[in-house]
Amino acid sequence: VQLAESGGGLVKPGGSLRLSCAASGFPFTNVWVNWVRQSPGKGLEWLGRIEREAEGGTSHYAASVKGRFTISRDDSKNMVYLQMNSLKSEDTAVYFCAALLGVDMYNWFDPWGQGTLVTVSS
Amino acid sequence: DIQMTQSPSSLSASVGDRVTITCRASQTISNYLNWYQQKPGKAPNLLIYAASRLQSGVPSRFSGSGSGTDFTLTISNLQPEDFATYYCQQSYSNLPYTFGQGTKLEIK
C-alpha cells in the first residue's frame, strides 16, 4: 500500500503547478484522498480532500486555499491531482497526499506519500 | 475550526525515560484523536487512533489516553528511534481536519 507524489518544483509567485499522487497496492476507488502540507520548519496543515466517486467525488478545501487549489481524481489511473493556481510565497511547503482510512466511526491518515517540495519564489 | 494545542512544544529526555505529551482541543471531540510520529524528511506515521488504540505494528511502549478535550501520549522506556516530532490530529470534524503544532522530542 503506497502513495507517491510528484510534480513539485520552483514556481514564481502568481504561477501554477499541478501535483500528482499515485496509488498502488490497494483499492484506490474506495478511499478519500487528502492533501496536507508542511511549511519549512512548521507543522501540518490539511488542505483538502476528494471523496469517493461512488459518493459523487466531491472535493472540500481549507479556507487558506479555497478558490485557488483544485483536487481531482482519475480512478482508472489510480491518480489524484492537486492543481494549484495563484501561488504565493506562503504556499512554499512540502506537499503530502494521504489516504483516509478508518474503522467504526474513527478515521485517520494512512498511508502517506513521501512528499514533494513546492517552492514559490521569484 | 477546532484548534488543537500541544504542550510542550519541545522536550528533552534520555533513553529509558518515560515522557508525556499533552494535546488539548478547543471543543469536545469525544475520543476522535489520532497521534502521529514524524522523523526529519519523512512523512508522518500513525501511532494511535481513537485516542487510545495502538496502530498495528506500533510498539507497546506507546500509549494514549483521554476523552473530551484533553489527551495524552505517553512513551515509556524511550528508545533512540523515538526521538522525533509528534502531532495530534482531531477527526471529530472533517471540515477541516486539524493538527496540533507538534512536540519535538530531543535527546538530553
Interface residues (C-beta under 8 A of the other chain):
Chain A: N34 G43 L44 E45 W46 R49 H60 A62 A63 F96 A98 G102 D104 M105 Y106 N107 W108 F109 D110 W112 G113 Q114 G115
Chain B: Y32 N34 Y36 K42 A43 P44 N45 L46 Y49 A50 R53 Q55 Y87 Q89 S91 N94 L95 P96 Y97 T98 F99 G100 Q101 G102
